[in-house]
Each structure stands twice: as C-alpha cells, then as structure tokens.
Amino acid sequence: MKNKISLVIGKILIMMTLFSAAVVPIQAATLKRPQWTIAVYLDSDNNLDDWAQKDLNEMMMVGSTNDVNVLVLWDRSDGPAHAYRVLPGDLEDLRDYALNGIETNMGDPATLRSWVTYSTRKFPSEKYMLLCYDHGDDFRGCMYDEHIPDEGFDLLTHQEVVSALSGFHIDILAYGACVLQTIEVSYEYLVGGLDIGYYVANEGYDPMDGFPYDTILAKLVAKPAQSPLTLSKILVDDYIDYYQYVGTAYSQAVTLSVVDISKVGKAVTDLRSMTEAMMVDMYGYANIVSAASGNANLPWSEHGWERLIDLPTFVGTVHAKSLNPREVRGINPTVVETVVSISGVLVTSLNDAIIYRRNVNAMEKKGCIGTSIYFPTSQDSYENNKHLYGDLYPLMAFADEGWLDFMFAYWKVK
C-alpha cells in the first residue's frame, strides 16, 4: 500500500513538473515587453494644425502593434489636448491620462514631464523614443503654445527641457523643429545630466510637413528589434528622401543629423583648446577666422539667421588654412603649430559625435556637416539680435566654455 501511494505521488509530481514546464513559455510570452514606445509630443496650438493632422494621418497608416506602441499627445489650435494610442486606421483615446481633454500648455515643462512619465509607465518597452514636433528657435527654445488661457503664449526653453526629462532614459530624442541641431543645445542636454542616447535634429529650417511617419513606422514594425542607432538612421534617411523627392515646403534647406550626446563633451573641450590657442595671437588669426566663418555660413543666413555657422566646416577650414604656409605668414609659429594639432583632434572628436547625417542635394554643397554654432559677424550683430531670443545665449551652459570670450576677442581685432 505504501509503495502504491508513493507511485501515485511520483506520477503527480511528474505531471506537475511537465505542466509547469509547458506553462512557463506561455507566461514568458505573455509578459514579453514591446520592443519600442514611440511617444510623440505634437504641438500645433499655433499655425501648424493642418500639418499636425497630416502627421497623425500618416501614423494611422501603420499604427501600433504588439511590438511597437505609437502614442501621441496632440494639442490643437482650436481645442483641448488629446492623448491617443495610434492604431491602424484609428485612434484609441487614452482616457486615463490626466491631461487628456484639457486645454494644455505644451510650453510648460510639467506637461512634457507628465507625458513622458505616463508613456513610459503605462507602455513600458525595451526602447523609447520621444519625438517633439513644433516650431523651434536655437537658443530661445521650442514647443510654441499660442493659446494658453489667461497667459497667451509660452514655450519650452532648453533648460526647461532638461528639468522635464531629468531621470528618464530616452534612447532617441528627435525634434521636428527648426535649427535645433546646434552644439549649444546638445551640450545643454549633456551637462544637464539627461540620459539620452541619440539626438536627432535639423541644423536648418524644418519643413512644416514634419517627418514621413508612414514610411518610418512601416520599417520599424517590420523589424521591431532594431537598435536605437538603426532607427535614428532611418529617421534621417526617410526624412531626407521625402524632401528630396516628395516634400515641397522649404525642401531646399533640409538637413538632418544624429548626434551621440555622450561624445559632445569631448568635442566642446577640444573646441575650447583650439579657440584659446588662436586667442594667443588673435591679430594674426583674425583673417583665418573670418574666412572660416564665412565659408561655414549656412545658406539660410539671408533669411535672418546669419548668426549660425556649420561647426565642422569652420573647424575644417581653420585646420586646412593653418597647414598652408601662405595663410599663416606673420602668425606666431608656435601658435600655428598648436592650432594645427588641436584642430586636427577636434575634427576627429566632431566626427565621433556626429554619428550620421544627410542633406538634400542643395544643402550638401553648402557644407552642412551635422551641427551648427553661434557666430554673429560682429559685436553689433550680436547686440542687435538679442531681441530675437531674449538674450538667452549667455544662459546656455556652452557660453561658459570660452566661445563668447573667443568671439569678443575676434570682434575686437576684426
């Protein structure tokens, strides 16, 4: 009898073991997290409403899958904000999001933080991309909200972006906005301690069409396990291909690049070393600096943004001219030797930071090589342009890295 009981118990244990072995893969599959959350911060509470609707229509052409969640917080010009999970051909209203259905200030860092908090907690995934669409203006900021009750207008400064995104891991931060791929902005995010892998933004004007979401999302849902770097490159390629062959709004000035935020600090340190070396003989180097800044002047300067130049082009020109005996005649030889060495190092560190970039054909010929920098042609221009961005440039962390000192030294002897 005792042996029979033992045999029965043994069979039960075997059956339980086989059952649990069969259940574990099912549970693991059930608990599997999606590969990507794509959280779009779509601000069209201004003159971009029709274009934002176009973007949302493109997203619905693909929609979310089990491996990719596409989420949108959309604040329109004529009503409150709404939060959606984008489905193929439809929208799922995210009713549990606190700001859904409320007239929301998209220029408030608390709103951005609320959206990132909700989208990361409600839709956890292996990788996360935040894509912000609206107007942008280098050091003034981004996310223009023009219909705030009792206030009227607000925007996000880059310092507010830092406070909003602090504590989150973001694999890709992408902007569909004008002139935000500057060394000053990426450095602000670095020293602000943001945990960002890749920063994707436009060195020039961003057309109102925005990103071609349909082609980008189609490639992502087809291969959802792709890395953040691969997806960043898809953003660039599909964006440039769209404006090269399809898009029309200001498409002649389109450029997009991917910057590795972790590599920006080395480039800034090397840039400071180069400018400090030139300042030892600023009278001698003034002509080279003038030629380099002119060579790097971006093509939209005629529209009022002459204060931005392409940084890699500027550095490359300084390096090349410093190697030319005719160009450096009369300059302290020790200074020239130092500048040649440091500028060569800086060319490499900029290449390391700018992971990938493309332009439409017209822009490729203009020397747009991935990130811009602030360089007014004169001190008068610097003073006269302060009204454009509320004198915010000195508030950027980059302004303390010697660049302002270098510009004032150059203007003094020019």
N, C-alpha and C positions, 0 to 999 in steps of 0.2 A: 504493500500500500504506500509505504514511504517513497519507494522508487517511482511509482506511478505519479505521485504528487510532484516529485522533483522533475519528472519528464514533462508534465503539463506546464510547470513554471518555466522550464527551459524553453519550451515552444513559445510561450507567451513573451518571454524576453527577446527571443529571436524575431518574433513578429513585430514587437515594439521597435526593435533596432532597425528592421527593414522599413517600417513605416516612417520612422523619424528620418532615415536616410532619404526617403522619397520626398518628404515634406521640405527639407532644408533648401533644396534648389528652388522650390516654388516660393518659399518665403524670401529667399535672396533676390529672386526676380521681382517679387512684389515690392521689396524695399529698395530696389535699384534707383539711384537718383538720376534725374535727367542730366545730359551732358552740358547743356547750356541754358542760361537765362539771359535773354536779350531784353533789357529794360530801357525803353525809350522815353525820354523826357521831352515831350512835344509841346513846345510853347508857341502858339500862334495867336496869343492875345494881343495882336497888333495888326500889321498889314499882311501877314503871311498865311491867313486862314485857308485860302484856296489851295495853296501849295501843301499845307499840312494834310488837307483832305486827300490830296493826290498821294502823299506818302502812305497814309493809312490804307488807301485802296490797294496800293502795291503790296503792303504787308498781308492783306487779306487774300491776295492771290496765292499765298503759300500757307500762312498761318502756323499755329503751334502743332507740335507732335509730342509723342511720349518722351522724346529725347531733347526737344527744344521748346522752351516756353517763350513766347513773344508777348511782352507786356507793354502797354502804353498808358502814360498819364498825359492826357490831352486837354489843354486849356484853350478854348476857342475865344474868338474876339467878341462873340455875341451871347455868351452864356457861361455857366459854371464849368469847372473841370470834371472830366470823367476818366475813370480808370478801367482799362479793358485787358482781358486776355484775348489776343487775336487768334481767331480760328479760320480755317479755310472758308472764305466767303462770308464770314460772320464775325461778330464781336460778343464776347462773354463779359457782361457787366460785373466788375469786382465790387460787389456791394459792401463787403466787409472792410474795404479800405476807407480810413477815416475821412479823407478829403474828397471822396467821390461825391459828385453832385453839389459841391460847394464852390463858390467863387473864390478861387485860389490865387495867391500871389506867387507866381513862378520865379520871381526875382528874390524870394525870401529863402535863405539857406535852410530854414526849418522845413520848408516844403520839399526841397531836394533831399534832405536827410530822411524825411518821412517816407518818401517814395523808395529810396534805396533800402531803408530798414524793412519796409513792407515786402518789397520784391525779393530780397534775399532770404527773409524768414518764411514767407508764405510759399515761395517757389525755390527751395534750395536746389543747387545743382553743382556739378563738378567745376564749371567755369561760368564767369559772369561778365557781361559787357553792359556798360552804361553808355547810351548814345543820346546826346543832347542836341536838339535842333532849335535854332532861332537866330537872331542877329548876334553878331559878335564884334568887338572892337578892341583888339590887342589888350591894352592895359586898363581900359575902362571896365571891361567885363563882358558878360554875355547874359542871355535869357532876359530879354526885354519884355516886361509885362506893362502894358499901357492902360489897363482898365482895372485899377485897384480901387475899391470903394473908399472914399474919403482921402485917398492918397494920390491917385492918378498914375504914377509911374514908378517903377523900381527895376533893378537889375541885380545880377549876382556879380560882385567883384571876385577876383581870383582868391582873395583872402577868405571870402565867404564860401567859395567852393571848397577850400581846404577845410574849413570848420565843418561843412556839411558832410564831407566824405571821410573825415577822420575816423579811424577804427575799422573801416571796411576794406576787404581785399577785393580789388577790381582788376580783372585780367586785362580788359581793354576799356580805356576811356576814349570815346570818339566824339568829336564835335562836327555837326553840320552847321558851321557858322564862319563868318569872315575873319581873316587874319589872326588866328589864334595859335598857329604853329610858330611861336617865337621862342627864343632861348629863355627870355624872361619868364614866360608863362610856365614852361616845363620845369624851370629851376624853382619857381614858386611852389610848385607841387612837390618837388623833391625835398626842399628844405622844410616844407610844411609837414613832412613825415607821411605823406599819403602812400598807401600800399597799392601802387598802380604798376602793372606790368608794361603795357604798351600804350602810348599816347598817339592817337591818330587825329590829325587836324590839317587845315588848309593854311598854307603860307600866304595865300592871296584872297581874292574875293570868292565867296562860296555862293554858287548859283542858287536861286530860290527853289529849284527843283529838288534839292537835297540829294540824299543817297538813292540809288536804284534798289529799293528794298526787295523787289521781287526776285531779281537775279541773285542777290547776295543771300537771301534766305533759302532760295532753292538749292544753292550749293551747300549751305550749312545743313539743311535737313537731309540732304542726300548722303552726307558724310559727317554726322554729328560729332564724331570723336576727334575731329581735327583740333589742332593746338591753337592757342591764342595767337601765335605768330602767323600761322597759316591763315586764320580768319582775318587778321589785320591786313595781310597782303591782298586777300580777296576784296576787302573794303576798298583798298587803293585801286586795284585793277578794274573792278567793275565800275567804280566811280569815274575813273579817267576814260575808260572805254565808252561809257554812257555819254559823257560830254564831248568826246572826240567825234562820235558818230551819230548821236541822237539828240542830246540836250542842246538847247539854244541860248538860254539866259546867261549872258556874260561868259559863255563857254570858252572864249578865247583866253581867259585869265585863270584857268583852273589848274591847280596843283594840289597834291595830297601826299603826305609822308607819314611814316611810322617811326616814332622815337622811343628808344628804350630809356625810360625815366632813370633807371639806376646808373646809366652811363653819363648822364648830363653833368654831374658834379665834376668829373674829371675834365670834361671839356671846358667848363667855366674856370676851373683852376688854371688850366693851360692858357686860356684866353687872357686871364689877368696877368700871367707871367709875360705874355707877348706884349701886351699894352704897356706894362711897366718898363719893359726893355726899350720900347720905342720912345717912351717919355724921357729917357735919359738924354736923348738927342732929338727932341720933338721938332726943333727948327730944321734939322736935317731930314727927318722922316715925314714932314708935312706934305710934300708933294706926292710921295708914295701913298700916304693915307688918303689924300684927296682923289688920286687916280683909282685906288682900290674901292673906295666908297662909291665913286661914280660908276665903276664897272659893275658893282654889285647892286646898283639901284634897281628896284623892282619896277616892272612895267606899269603898274597902276599908280605910280607916283604922280602922274599927270592928273589923276583924279583927287589928289589931296593927301595921299599917304606917302609923301616923299621922305618921311622920317624913318621908313623901314627899308633896310637893305638885306640882301641874302648873306648870311654869315659865312658859310663855306666858301662862297665866291670871293668875299672880302679877304678872308684869311689866305686863300689860294693865291690871290693876286699879290698880297703883301709878300708871301713866300717867294713867288716867281720873280718879282721885281728885286727882292733882296739878293737874289742869286745873280742878277745882271750887273756887271761892273759899271756900266754906263748909268744905271738908275741910282746906284748908291755912291756915286762920286761926290766927295765932300762930306759924307757922313762918317762919324766915328767908327773905325773898322771893328773895334771890339763890340760896339752896339750892333753892327750889322751881323757879325758872327753869332751873337746871342739870339738875334731875331730869326736868323735863318734856322738855327737849331730848334728854337721853341715853336716857331710857326710850323715846322715840319711835324713836330709832335702833335700840335693842335689839329692839323689836317687829319691825322690818324684818329685822334680821340673824337673828332666830329663824325668821321666815317663810322666809328664804333657806335656812336649814339644814334645816328640816323640809319635805322635798320633797312628801310625800304622807302623808295619814293618814285613817283611818276608824275608827269605833266602832260597836258595836251601839247601838240607839236609846237605851237607858237611859244609856249612858256618854256619848253625845253631849250630853245635857242636863246632865252633871256637869262640863263644862268640861275634858275631857281633850283637849288640843290638841297632843299629839305627843311631849313629853319631860318627865320629872319631875326634881325636885331635892330634896335632903335638907333638911328644915326641921322639927326637933322643936319642939314647942310651948314647951319650957322647957329650961333647963340641966339640971334634974333628969331630964327625959325623955331628954336626950342621954346623961347619965351612966348612967341605968338601962338604956338599950337597948344599951350597949356589948357586953354579953354575947351579943347576937344575932348579931353579926358579928365578934367578936374584936377590937374596936377597930381595924378595918381602914380606917375612913374617913380618918383623918389620913394614911394611906399612899397614898391616891388623889392623883394629880397636881393635880386640881381643888382640893383642900383648900388648896393654896398660892396660889390665885388670889383670896384675900380673902374667900371666902364664910364660912369659920369665924370670921374676925375680925368680920364683919358680924353673924353670929348671936350671938356673945358680947356684942357691943355692944347688940344689941336686947334680949337677955335681961337685961342689967344694968339697963336703964331700964324694962323692961316692968312 
